[in-house]
Amino acid sequence: MLQQFLDYGAIVSLCEAMTFFELIHHFSYWDAAAVAYLFIAWCLIGWLIENPPKSRPSTAVLMSQYRRHWMTHMIDRQPRIFDMTLLSTLRDGTAFLGSACLIAIGGCLAAIANGENLKGLAAEIAIDAPVVVWDVKISVTLIFVASAFMKFVWSNRLFGYCGVMMAAVPNDFEAVGVQSRTHKAAEINISAARAYNRGLRCVYFAIGSLGWFIGPVGLFVTASMALTTLVRREFASVSRAVLLEPDH
């Protein structure tokens, strides 16, 4: 019995290995390089935005300072309807994008489950590849979309935490613990914004990953477009220039 089980396990392992090598056979070194470039660009731009050189801060870092100022000015604002409305707007944005990502996840899973239809569409535009190849390409997009969904959900929850902490801040600069609570509320708000921005970057690169459907060159192009857009908006945008203008 044990010997039969071991023999069966060896056969299954051999079949899985054959399937893996057959799958690899359908992709070239250029495909591997393009996918590696996509993920490296995603990680690199994320690190650069959150850890920019002091001489050239990113838009996200500049906004973090304004979030701290917001929490400071909130202390003696009565009532705090403006602050709660603004926070509610931020939460609505995360909820909307989270819902959109959830719909996109369902679309990706549906496309994987109906790969034959996608193959037929590809055949009409002279792209010949087995269904499993399309499934792998869709899976890359799915990874980014799923990651974006989780980040938007976490951002929404952090903005909720921030609202509770803001409500716990006294309306008196001289009250015990007011500065500490204000600092905590600001840092939670910044953490929520950081998660939101990470989710947006995932969306950018999810769109960029779609270029792989027309080949590795297409992926290089679309990934570069996503990377360039993020670099421009974080380090060379008009909004960034406005944030850097000195206060008068």
BELMO-V709787 format. One record per pair of residues at least 6 apart in sequence whose C-alpha atoms are under 7 Angstrom apart, sorted by the first residue. I is the first residue (numbers start at 0). J is the second residue. D is the distance in Angstrom with one decimal. If there is no record, write none. Layout:
BEGIN
I_J_D / I_J_D
END
This chain:
BEGIN
29_215_6.0 / 30_215_5.0 / 33_215_5.6 / 33_218_6.1 / 33_219_5.6 / 37_222_5.7 / 40_226_6.7 / 41_204_6.9 / 48_57_5.7 / 49_60_6.9 / 51_57_6.2 / 57_233_5.1 / 57_234_5.4 / 58_233_4.9 / 58_234_6.7 / 58_239_5.4 / 61_242_6.9 / 63_189_5.9 / 66_185_6.2 / 66_189_6.9 / 67_185_5.1 / 70_181_5.9 / 70_184_7.0 / 70_185_5.8 / 71_181_6.5 / 74_168_6.7 / 74_169_6.6 / 74_170_5.1 / 74_171_6.6 / 74_172_6.9 / 75_170_4.8 / 75_171_6.2 / 86_158_7.0 / 90_155_5.3 / 90_158_6.3 / 93_151_5.3 / 93_152_7.0 / 93_154_6.7 / 93_155_5.6 / 93_195_6.9 / 94_155_6.6 / 96_151_6.9 / 97_148_5.0 / 97_151_5.4 / 97_152_6.3 / 100_144_5.9 / 100_147_7.0 / 100_148_5.4 / 101_148_6.6 / 104_141_6.3 / 104_144_6.5 / 104_145_6.6 / 107_137_6.4 / 107_141_6.2 / 111_134_5.3 / 114_130_5.5 / 114_134_6.9 / 115_130_6.3 / 118_130_6.1 / 121_127_6.7 / 136_211_6.8 / 136_212_6.9 / 140_205_5.0 / 140_208_5.8 / 140_209_6.9 / 143_201_5.2 / 143_202_6.7 / 143_204_6.9 / 143_205_5.2 / 144_201_6.5 / 144_202_6.3 / 144_205_6.1 / 146_201_6.7 / 147_198_4.1 / 147_199_6.8 / 147_201_5.2 / 147_202_6.3 / 148_198_6.9 / 150_194_5.4 / 150_195_6.4 / 150_197_6.8 / 150_198_5.2 / 151_194_6.7 / 151_195_5.6 / 151_198_5.8 / 153_194_6.9 / 154_191_4.4 / 154_192_6.7 / 154_194_5.2 / 154_195_5.5 / 157_187_6.5 / 157_191_5.1 / 158_188_6.1 / 158_191_5.8 / 161_184_5.4 / 161_187_5.8 / 161_188_5.8 / 164_184_5.5 / 165_184_6.0 / 168_177_5.8 / 168_180_6.0 / 168_181_6.4 / 169_177_6.1 / 203_225_5.8 / 204_222_6.6 / 204_225_6.0 / 207_218_7.0 / 207_221_4.7 / 207_222_4.6 / 207_225_5.8 / 208_218_6.1 / 208_221_6.9 / 208_222_6.4 / 210_217_4.6 / 210_218_4.2 / 210_221_5.5 / 211_217_5.7 / 211_218_4.4
END
